[in-house]
Amino acid sequence: MKVAYIFSTNLSHYILSNMIIPQLEKGEHVAEVIGMFFLGDNTFLLLKNNDIGERLTKIAKSTGMLIMACDKCAFDRKIDSDLVEGAMLGCFPDLYKSLTDVGVNQIITL
């Protein structure tokens, strides 16, 4: 099953650092994560030198997983040029287009 995550809640850091990322790093997540989209203050998780962002970059390099920050959210926070390598900026139409191209089965909002 191919899944994508949308991170919109204040629990995103906890869920990523304690559940999803460790499972992906160990190859134990079961579902194939093909994309992650970050909204609001969660875009800060994709800043360079942020542990979450750096770990996701490594995973994305090895799997081809999409990492995208909401462009408006990043612009408003003035971090659009400070994101980890490989992180893209986009809005929902960009996300949906990217996920359609790779055949997502489920989009999960956390």
N, C-alpha and C positions, 0 to 999 in steps of 0.2 A: 504494500500500500504506500502510495506517495502522498505525503502530507506537507502542508505549509503552516507556519505559525504566524499569527499577528499578535504582537505584544503591545497591549494597551493599558494594563493595570499596574498598580504600584507593587504587585507581587512578582513582576517579570524578572527582576534581578535574582530573587530567591529561587524561582522556578528554574531559571537557566543555570545558575551556578551550582545548585544542589541536586538537580534532577536531569534535565535535558542534556546539558553539555557533558557531564560525566558519562552518561549513557552513550552519547555519540562517540566520545573519545575511546570508550571500551568496545564499541561495536555492538552494544546491547540495547539499542533503542527500539529495535524491531522494525518500526516503520522507517521508510526512506524519507528523510527530511530534505525537500527540494528547495525550500525557501523560508526566509524569516523576514518579517516586515515590522519595523519599529515606529511607534507613534508617540507623540508628546514628549515628555521627559525621558522616555525610554530610548530616545535617540542618543542620549548621553552615553548609553552603554556601548555605543559604537565609536567612541572617541579613541584616537590613538593612545596607546599606553594604558588603556582600560583593560583589565584582565579578561572580562567577558568578551569584549570586541576582539582582542588578540587571539583568544582561544577559538572564537568563531571563524576568524580569518584562516587559521590553520585547518580547521575542519572544511571550510569552503574550498580551500586550495586542493584538498585531497578528494573531495566529493563532487565539486561543481555546484554546491548549494548556493542559492541566491541569498545575498544579504542586502536589504534595502531599508533605507531610512525615509520616512515621510519628508519630502522636499520642503514643504511649507514649515514643518516642525523644526527642521534643521536650520533653515534660513532664519526663522524667528529667534532661535537660540544662538545664532551666529556661530554655528559649528560646522556648516556645510563643507568647509575646506579642511577640517581637522578629523575626518573620519578614518577608520582603519582601511588599510589597503583592500581593495576589492569591493568595499561597500558602495552601493549605488544610491542615488537619490531618485525619488519618483513619487507618484501619487497612485491612488487605487487603480486607475486604468493601466498604468505601467505595470503594476504588480499583477493584475489579472492577465495581461498579455503575456508576461514572462511565465506565469504559471500554466497558462493554457498551452504554451509552446512545449512544455515538458510533461504535460499530462497529469496534473494534480488530481488526487481522488478526494481529498478532504482538506478544508481550511479550518484551522482551530484558533480561536481567539482566547488569549490568556492575559 
